[in-house]
């Protein structure tokens, strides 16, 4: 992996981290009665979290099914 690609990957990861932290701050602010745009960002953040959790549950179920199917050998 060359230095340019590593730098770009690092920048993307920092960008994602900033978005996560900002979304979390908006959730806290919205809970305390923030402006409308903050409540909108908080709703999007919470919905994205639910999607991530749902995909993780589906992935775990699929892995468990694959493990259990191999036990009968």
Biopython code that builds the backbone (N, CA, C, O; Angstrom):
import numpy as np
from Bio.PDB.StructureBuilder import StructureBuilder

atoms = [
    (1, "UNK", "N", (0.863, -1.169, 0.000)),
    (1, "UNK", "CA", (0.000, 0.000, 0.000)),
    (1, "UNK", "C", (0.909, 1.232, 0.000)),
    (1, "UNK", "O", (1.785, 1.366, 0.855)),
    (2, "UNK", "N", (0.695, 2.117, -0.955)),
    (2, "UNK", "CA", (1.562, 3.292, -0.999)),
    (2, "UNK", "C", (1.086, 4.367, -0.027)),
    (2, "UNK", "O", (0.000, 4.266, 0.543)),
    (3, "UNK", "N", (1.892, 5.373, 0.150)),
    (3, "UNK", "CA", (1.636, 6.404, 1.166)),
    (3, "UNK", "C", (0.386, 7.208, 0.858)),
    (3, "UNK", "O", (-0.323, 7.617, 1.777)),
    (4, "UNK", "N", (0.101, 7.442, -0.417)),
    (4, "UNK", "CA", (-1.086, 8.227, -0.776)),
    (4, "UNK", "C", (-2.368, 7.499, -0.390)),
    (4, "UNK", "O", (-3.305, 8.110, 0.124)),
    (5, "UNK", "N", (-2.406, 6.211, -0.635)),
    (5, "UNK", "CA", (-3.584, 5.425, -0.288)),
    (5, "UNK", "C", (-3.760, 5.371, 1.225)),
    (5, "UNK", "O", (-4.874, 5.507, 1.731)),
    (6, "UNK", "N", (-2.664, 5.173, 1.940)),
    (6, "UNK", "CA", (-2.735, 5.132, 3.397)),
    (6, "UNK", "C", (-3.218, 6.462, 3.958)),
    (6, "UNK", "O", (-4.006, 6.486, 4.903)),
    (7, "UNK", "N", (-2.753, 7.563, 3.387)),
    (7, "UNK", "CA", (-3.200, 8.883, 3.822)),
    (7, "UNK", "C", (-4.686, 9.064, 3.560)),
    (7, "UNK", "O", (-5.405, 9.593, 4.407)),
    (8, "UNK", "N", (-5.152, 8.630, 2.398)),
    (8, "UNK", "CA", (-6.567, 8.769, 2.053)),
    (8, "UNK", "C", (-7.439, 7.922, 2.980)),
    (8, "UNK", "O", (-8.487, 8.380, 3.435)),
    (9, "UNK", "N", (-7.016, 6.707, 3.258)),
    (9, "UNK", "CA", (-7.764, 5.842, 4.173)),
    (9, "UNK", "C", (-7.822, 6.478, 5.555)),
    (9, "UNK", "O", (-8.868, 6.464, 6.204)),
    (10, "UNK", "N", (-6.709, 7.031, 6.003)),
    (10, "UNK", "CA", (-6.677, 7.709, 7.297)),
    (10, "UNK", "C", (-7.625, 8.890, 7.339)),
    (10, "UNK", "O", (-8.330, 9.087, 8.329)),
    (11, "UNK", "N", (-7.651, 9.677, 6.277)),
    (11, "UNK", "CA", (-8.558, 10.829, 6.229)),
    (11, "UNK", "C", (-10.021, 10.396, 6.243)),
    (11, "UNK", "O", (-10.854, 11.028, 6.893)),
    (12, "UNK", "N", (-10.329, 9.331, 5.533)),
    (12, "UNK", "CA", (-11.707, 8.829, 5.519)),
    (12, "UNK", "C", (-12.100, 8.349, 6.915)),
    (12, "UNK", "O", (-13.208, 8.626, 7.376)),
    (13, "UNK", "N", (-11.208, 7.635, 7.585)),
    (13, "UNK", "CA", (-11.509, 7.161, 8.935)),
    (13, "UNK", "C", (-11.687, 8.315, 9.917)),
    (13, "UNK", "O", (-12.569, 8.271, 10.775)),
    (14, "UNK", "N", (-10.853, 9.347, 9.795)),
    (14, "UNK", "CA", (-11.013, 10.529, 10.657)),
    (14, "UNK", "C", (-12.342, 11.215, 10.361)),
    (14, "UNK", "O", (-13.018, 11.674, 11.281)),
    (15, "UNK", "N", (-12.722, 11.290, 9.092)),
    (15, "UNK", "CA", (-14.011, 11.885, 8.724)),
    (15, "UNK", "C", (-15.181, 11.117, 9.313)),
    (15, "UNK", "O", (-16.135, 11.716, 9.809)),
    (16, "UNK", "N", (-15.112, 9.809, 9.261)),
    (16, "UNK", "CA", (-16.180, 8.986, 9.842)),
    (16, "UNK", "C", (-16.238, 9.190, 11.353)),
    (16, "UNK", "O", (-17.323, 9.290, 11.927)),
    (17, "UNK", "N", (-15.089, 9.252, 11.988)),
    (17, "UNK", "CA", (-15.046, 9.480, 13.431)),
    (17, "UNK", "C", (-15.662, 10.833, 13.794)),
    (17, "UNK", "O", (-16.404, 10.932, 14.771)),
    (18, "UNK", "N", (-15.363, 11.857, 13.027)),
    (18, "UNK", "CA", (-15.941, 13.184, 13.277)),
    (18, "UNK", "C", (-17.454, 13.139, 13.132)),
    (18, "UNK", "O", (-18.174, 13.722, 13.943)),
    (19, "UNK", "N", (-17.942, 12.452, 12.105)),
    (19, "UNK", "CA", (-19.395, 12.343, 11.917)),
    (19, "UNK", "C", (-20.059, 11.601, 13.072)),
    (19, "UNK", "O", (-21.140, 11.989, 13.517)),
    (20, "UNK", "N", (-19.431, 10.551, 13.555)),
    (20, "UNK", "CA", (-19.994, 9.783, 14.669)),
    (20, "UNK", "C", (-20.051, 10.632, 15.937)),
    (20, "UNK", "O", (-21.063, 10.645, 16.637)),
    (21, "UNK", "N", (-18.963, 11.337, 16.226)),
    (21, "UNK", "CA", (-18.921, 12.173, 17.427)),
    (21, "UNK", "C", (-19.940, 13.308, 17.317)),
    (21, "UNK", "O", (-20.645, 13.603, 18.282)),
    (22, "UNK", "N", (-20.019, 13.942, 16.150)),
    (22, "UNK", "CA", (-20.988, 15.023, 15.962)),
    (22, "UNK", "C", (-22.421, 14.507, 16.065)),
    (22, "UNK", "O", (-23.280, 15.178, 16.637)),
    (23, "UNK", "N", (-22.683, 13.326, 15.520)),
    (23, "UNK", "CA", (-24.015, 12.739, 15.635)),
    (23, "UNK", "C", (-24.376, 12.435, 17.074)),
    (23, "UNK", "O", (-25.507, 12.669, 17.500)),
    (24, "UNK", "N", (-23.421, 11.914, 17.821)),
    (24, "UNK", "CA", (-23.661, 11.647, 19.242)),
    (24, "UNK", "C", (-23.929, 12.922, 20.017)),
    (24, "UNK", "O", (-24.795, 12.958, 20.892)),
    (25, "UNK", "N", (-23.182, 13.972, 19.693)),
    (25, "UNK", "CA", (-23.416, 15.263, 20.354)),
    (25, "UNK", "C", (-24.800, 15.799, 20.025)),
    (25, "UNK", "O", (-25.461, 16.378, 20.887)),
    (26, "UNK", "N", (-25.245, 15.614, 18.792)),
    (26, "UNK", "CA", (-26.580, 16.059, 18.407)),
    (26, "UNK", "C", (-27.665, 15.264, 19.130)),
    (26, "UNK", "O", (-28.704, 15.817, 19.491)),
    (27, "UNK", "N", (-27.429, 13.976, 19.340)),
    (27, "UNK", "CA", (-28.410, 13.164, 20.080)),
    (27, "UNK", "C", (-28.554, 13.698, 21.497)),
    (27, "UNK", "O", (-29.670, 13.829, 22.000)),
    (28, "UNK", "N", (-27.437, 14.005, 22.142)),
    (28, "UNK", "CA", (-27.486, 14.536, 23.512)),
    (28, "UNK", "C", (-28.156, 15.904, 23.524)),
    (28, "UNK", "O", (-28.993, 16.185, 24.381)),
    (29, "UNK", "N", (-27.784, 16.756, 22.565)),
    (29, "UNK", "CA", (-28.350, 18.099, 22.509)),
    (29, "UNK", "C", (-29.850, 18.042, 22.231)),
    (29, "UNK", "O", (-30.620, 18.783, 22.842)),
    (30, "UNK", "N", (-30.268, 17.172, 21.318)),
    (30, "UNK", "CA", (-31.693, 17.038, 20.995)),
    (30, "UNK", "C", (-32.474, 16.536, 22.198)),
    (30, "UNK", "O", (-33.618, 16.939, 22.409)),
    (31, "UNK", "N", (-31.866, 15.663, 22.984)),
    (31, "UNK", "CA", (-32.532, 15.155, 24.180)),
    (31, "UNK", "C", (-32.780, 16.276, 25.186)),
    (31, "UNK", "O", (-33.717, 16.216, 25.982)),
    (32, "UNK", "N", (-31.940, 17.280, 25.139)),
    (32, "UNK", "CA", (-32.089, 18.429, 26.042)),
    (32, "UNK", "C", (-32.893, 19.556, 25.407)),
    (32, "UNK", "O", (-32.955, 20.652, 25.964)),
    (33, "UNK", "N", (-33.512, 19.309, 24.252)),
    (33, "UNK", "CA", (-34.399, 20.300, 23.640)),
    (33, "UNK", "C", (-33.713, 21.230, 22.657)),
    (33, "UNK", "O", (-33.989, 22.430, 22.652)),
    (34, "UNK", "N", (-32.837, 20.712, 21.837)),
    (34, "UNK", "CA", (-32.128, 21.535, 20.861)),
    (34, "UNK", "C", (-33.030, 21.993, 19.729)),
    (34, "UNK", "O", (-34.210, 21.644, 19.685)),
    (35, "UNK", "N", (-32.474, 22.773, 18.814)),
    (35, "UNK", "CA", (-33.252, 23.263, 17.668)),
    (35, "UNK", "C", (-33.683, 22.133, 16.731)),
    (35, "UNK", "O", (-33.243, 20.991, 16.864)),
    (36, "UNK", "N", (-34.535, 22.472, 15.802)),
    (36, "UNK", "CA", (-35.123, 21.474, 14.909)),
    (36, "UNK", "C", (-34.066, 20.725, 14.107)),
    (36, "UNK", "O", (-34.167, 19.509, 13.943)),
    (37, "UNK", "N", (-33.054, 21.427, 13.606)),
    (37, "UNK", "CA", (-32.057, 20.757, 12.776)),
    (37, "UNK", "C", (-31.265, 19.735, 13.597)),
    (37, "UNK", "O", (-30.843, 18.704, 13.073)),
    (38, "UNK", "N", (-31.069, 20.027, 14.881)),
    (38, "UNK", "CA", (-30.357, 19.085, 15.747)),
    (38, "UNK", "C", (-31.199, 17.837, 15.952)),
    (38, "UNK", "O", (-30.675, 16.723, 15.955)),
    (39, "UNK", "N", (-32.506, 18.022, 16.125)),
    (39, "UNK", "CA", (-33.387, 16.856, 16.281)),
    (39, "UNK", "C", (-33.399, 16.015, 15.010)),
    (39, "UNK", "O", (-33.495, 14.789, 15.076)),
    (40, "UNK", "N", (-33.303, 16.665, 13.854)),
    (40, "UNK", "CA", (-33.231, 15.924, 12.591)),
    (40, "UNK", "C", (-31.954, 15.116, 12.469)),
    (40, "UNK", "O", (-31.983, 13.950, 12.076)),
    (41, "UNK", "N", (-30.822, 15.742, 12.809)),
    (41, "UNK", "CA", (-29.540, 15.029, 12.759)),
    (41, "UNK", "C", (-29.545, 13.883, 13.763)),
    (41, "UNK", "O", (-29.035, 12.801, 13.476)),
    (42, "UNK", "N", (-30.122, 14.120, 14.942)),
    (42, "UNK", "CA", (-30.187, 13.064, 15.954)),
    (42, "UNK", "C", (-31.033, 11.892, 15.464)),
    (42, "UNK", "O", (-30.683, 10.734, 15.689)),
    (43, "UNK", "N", (-32.138, 12.189, 14.800)),
    (43, "UNK", "CA", (-32.991, 11.117, 14.276)),
    (43, "UNK", "C", (-32.247, 10.290, 13.232)),
    (43, "UNK", "O", (-32.347, 9.063, 13.220)),
    (44, "UNK", "N", (-31.503, 10.960, 12.357)),
    (44, "UNK", "CA", (-30.726, 10.244, 11.338)),
    (44, "UNK", "C", (-29.638, 9.402, 12.001)),
    (44, "UNK", "O", (-29.393, 8.266, 11.595)),
    (45, "UNK", "N", (-28.987, 9.961, 13.019)),
    (45, "UNK", "CA", (-27.935, 9.229, 13.729)),
    (45, "UNK", "C", (-28.488, 7.984, 14.401)),
    (45, "UNK", "O", (-27.894, 6.910, 14.309)),
    (46, "UNK", "N", (-29.622, 8.123, 15.074)),
    (46, "UNK", "CA", (-30.229, 6.970, 15.748)),
    (46, "UNK", "C", (-30.697, 5.921, 14.746)),
    (46, "UNK", "O", (-30.566, 4.723, 14.998)),
    (47, "UNK", "N", (-31.245, 6.361, 13.608)),
    (47, "UNK", "CA", (-31.669, 5.412, 12.572)),
    (47, "UNK", "C", (-30.468, 4.658, 11.999)),
    (47, "UNK", "O", (-30.546, 3.454, 11.758)),
    (48, "UNK", "N", (-29.358, 5.369, 11.781)),
    (48, "UNK", "CA", (-28.151, 4.710, 11.277)),
    (48, "UNK", "C", (-27.640, 3.690, 12.291)),
    (48, "UNK", "O", (-27.182, 2.611, 11.916)),
    (49, "UNK", "N", (-27.719, 4.030, 13.563)),
    (49, "UNK", "CA", (-27.308, 3.081, 14.599)),
    (49, "UNK", "C", (-28.159, 1.830, 14.601)),
    (49, "UNK", "O", (-27.651, 0.720, 14.765)),
    (50, "UNK", "N", (-29.459, 2.012, 14.418)),
    (50, "UNK", "CA", (-30.360, 0.851, 14.348)),
    (50, "UNK", "C", (-30.030, -0.024, 13.145)),
    (50, "UNK", "O", (-30.065, -1.251, 13.242)),
    (51, "UNK", "N", (-29.712, 0.597, 12.014)),
    (51, "UNK", "CA", (-29.347, -0.186, 10.826)),
    (51, "UNK", "C", (-28.069, -0.992, 11.071)),
    (51, "UNK", "O", (-27.980, -2.158, 10.686)),
    (52, "UNK", "N", (-27.093, -0.369, 11.706)),
    (52, "UNK", "CA", (-25.839, -1.072, 11.990)),
    (52, "UNK", "C", (-26.088, -2.226, 12.950)),
    (52, "UNK", "O", (-25.571, -3.325, 12.753)),
    (53, "UNK", "N", (-26.880, -1.975, 13.988)),
    (53, "UNK", "CA", (-27.183, -3.054, 14.940)),
    (53, "UNK", "C", (-27.939, -4.187, 14.277)),
    (53, "UNK", "O", (-27.655, -5.356, 14.536)),
    (54, "UNK", "N", (-28.904, -3.856, 13.419)),
    (54, "UNK", "CA", (-29.665, -4.899, 12.726)),
    (54, "UNK", "C", (-28.801, -5.727, 11.804)),
    (54, "UNK", "O", (-28.961, -6.945, 11.726)),
    (55, "UNK", "N", (-27.876, -5.072, 11.096)),
    (55, "UNK", "CA", (-27.005, -5.827, 10.195)),
    (55, "UNK", "C", (-26.058, -6.723, 10.989)),
    (55, "UNK", "O", (-25.735, -7.828, 10.552)),
    (56, "UNK", "N", (-25.613, -6.250, 12.152)),
    (56, "UNK", "CA", (-24.732, -7.070, 12.992)),
    (56, "UNK", "C", (-25.488, -8.297, 13.518)),
    (56, "UNK", "O", (-24.925, -9.390, 13.575)),
    (57, "UNK", "N", (-26.747, -8.125, 13.899)),
    (57, "UNK", "CA", (-27.541, -9.270, 14.369)),
    (57, "UNK", "C", (-27.729, -10.296, 13.255)),
    (57, "UNK", "O", (-27.606, -11.500, 13.477)),
    (58, "UNK", "N", (-28.032, -9.796, 12.044)),
    (58, "UNK", "CA", (-28.201, -10.712, 10.912)),
    (58, "UNK", "C", (-26.905, -11.451, 10.615)),
    (58, "UNK", "O", (-26.928, -12.644, 10.315)),
    (59, "UNK", "N", (-25.775, -10.754, 10.694)),
    (59, "UNK", "CA", (-24.486, -11.384, 10.429)),
    (59, "UNK", "C", (-24.189, -12.461, 11.463)),
    (59, "UNK", "O", (-23.688, -13.532, 11.120)),
    (60, "UNK", "N", (-24.498, -12.179, 12.744)),
    (60, "UNK", "CA", (-24.254, -13.172, 13.793)),
    (60, "UNK", "C", (-25.142, -14.393, 13.608)),
    (60, "UNK", "O", (-24.696, -15.526, 13.790)),
    (61, "UNK", "N", (-26.405, -14.161, 13.245)),
    (61, "UNK", "CA", (-27.304, -15.302, 13.019)),
    (61, "UNK", "C", (-26.796, -16.172, 11.879)),
    (61, "UNK", "O", (-26.830, -17.400, 11.956)),
    (62, "UNK", "N", (-26.322, -15.518, 10.812)),
    (62, "UNK", "CA", (-25.823, -16.266, 9.655)),
    (62, "UNK", "C", (-24.585, -17.076, 10.047)),
    (62, "UNK", "O", (-24.450, -18.231, 9.643)),
    (63, "UNK", "N", (-23.689, -16.484, 10.823)),
    (63, "UNK", "CA", (-22.496, -17.210, 11.270)),
    (63, "UNK", "C", (-22.873, -18.377, 12.183)),
    (63, "UNK", "O", (-22.299, -19.460, 12.070)),
    (64, "UNK", "N", (-23.827, -18.167, 13.080)),
    (64, "UNK", "CA", (-24.267, -19.245, 13.968)),
    (64, "UNK", "C", (-24.881, -20.386, 13.167)),
    (64, "UNK", "O", (-24.642, -21.555, 13.470)),
    (65, "UNK", "N", (-25.667, -20.057, 12.153)),
    (65, "UNK", "CA", (-26.284, -21.081, 11.320)),
    (65, "UNK", "C", (-25.220, -21.899, 10.602)),
    (65, "UNK", "O", (-25.328, -23.121, 10.498)),
    (66, "UNK", "N", (-24.191, -21.215, 10.108)),
    (66, "UNK", "CA", (-23.111, -21.923, 9.408)),
    (66, "UNK", "C", (-22.332, -22.824, 10.366)),
    (66, "UNK", "O", (-21.945, -23.930, 9.990)),
    (67, "UNK", "N", (-22.101, -22.373, 11.580)),
    (67, "UNK", "CA", (-21.389, -23.196, 12.566)),
    (67, "UNK", "C", (-22.211, -24.416, 12.948)),
    (67, "UNK", "O", (-21.679, -25.522, 13.054)),
    (68, "UNK", "N", (-23.503, -24.218, 13.155)),
    (68, "UNK", "CA", (-24.370, -25.320, 13.581)),
    (68, "UNK", "C", (-24.568, -26.355, 12.486)),
    (68, "UNK", "O", (-24.743, -27.538, 12.781)),
    (69, "UNK", "N", (-24.545, -25.936, 11.237)),
    (69, "UNK", "CA", (-24.738, -26.899, 10.151)),
    (69, "UNK", "C", (-23.536, -27.821, 10.000)),
    (69, "UNK", "O", (-23.682, -28.938, 9.504)),
    (70, "UNK", "N", (-22.358, -27.383, 10.414)),
    (70, "UNK", "CA", (-21.155, -28.200, 10.314)),
    (70, "UNK", "C", (-20.968, -29.143, 11.486)),
    (70, "UNK", "O", (-20.083, -29.997, 11.430)),
    (71, "UNK", "N", (-21.764, -29.029, 12.554)),
    (71, "UNK", "CA", (-21.620, -29.854, 13.736)),
    (71, "UNK", "C", (-22.100, -31.289, 13.531)),
    (71, "UNK", "O", (-21.713, -32.181, 14.286)),
    (72, "UNK", "N", (-22.933, -31.521, 12.527)),
    (72, "UNK", "CA", (-23.523, -32.855, 12.366)),
    (72, "UNK", "C", (-22.624, -33.817, 11.617)),
    (72, "UNK", "O", (-23.040, -34.946, 11.358)),
    (73, "UNK", "N", (-21.414, -33.424, 11.257)),
    (73, "UNK", "CA", (-20.498, -34.314, 10.505)),
    (73, "UNK", "C", (-20.015, -35.471, 11.322)),
    (73, "UNK", "O", (-19.246, -36.296, 10.829)),
]
sb = StructureBuilder()
sb.init_structure("model")
sb.init_model(0)
sb.init_chain("A")
sb.init_seg("    ")
for serial, (resi, resn, name, xyz) in enumerate(atoms, 1):
    if name == "N":
        sb.init_residue(resn, " ", resi, " ")
    sb.init_atom(name, np.array(xyz, "f"), 0.0, 1.0, " ", f" {name:<3s}", serial, name[0])
structure = sb.get_structure()
